[in-house]
């Protein structure tokens, strides 16, 4: 098993482009989840009567979108 190497990152109280990309990706996942939750609520209006179901759907959609993003991306370490 290879040793874990520290990844480059930003110092405390600063943000670099990698941080900003991660923040933007998180925001896109949240927006996508909100849109899907709204769509499900519009198609199935009976779910609107149950308040906790929206939060559950949001978490489910966020997790699913993030898992699909990770599944479709290449996360292998390349030798440059």
N, C-alpha and C positions, 0 to 999 in steps of 0.2 A: 504494500500500500504506500503510495507516494506521500511524502511529507507535505503538509499544508504550507503554502507560501503566502505571505501577506500580500494583499492586493493594494495597488496604489489608490489613494483616495484623497479627499480634501482634509485639511486641518480643521480643528474645532472652530466654530463660528464663521466658516466659509463654505461656499458651494462651488464645485467645479462643473464642467460640462457633463460628466458622468452622473453626478448627483441630479442635475437638472433634467437629464434624460429619464432617470428613474422616477423622479417626481412627476414628469409629464406622462409617463407610461401608467403610473398609478392613477392619475387623473383621468386618462382615457378609459381605463378599466372601470372606474367609478361611473363615468358618464355612460358607458355602454351598459353597465348593470342597471343604472337608473332608467335608461330608455327601454330595456327589456322588461323591467318591473312595471313601468307605465303601460307598455304594450299588453302585458298579461292582464293587468287590471282593467284595461279597456275592453279586451276580448272576453274576460270572465268577470263581469261586474259583481257577482256574488262574493268574490274575494275581498272587495272593498269593505265589506261589513266586518271583516276580521282584521284588526289593526296589526297584529304581530306577524301576519303572513307576509306583509310587504318587507319587513326587515329580514325575514327568513329568505324570501326570494332574492333580495338584494345581495345577501351574503352568498347564496347559492350561485347566482349569476357571476358575481365577482370572482369567486373561486374557480368556476368553470372557465371563464374567459382567461384568467391568468394561467390555468393549467393548459389550455389549448395553446396559448402564446408560448409557453415553455416547451410544449411538445413539438411545436412547429419550428422553433428556433434551433440553430446549431450552437450548442454550448461546449463543443470540444475545444481543447486547448491546442492552438496551432503554433507550430514552431516558425517564428518569423526571423 
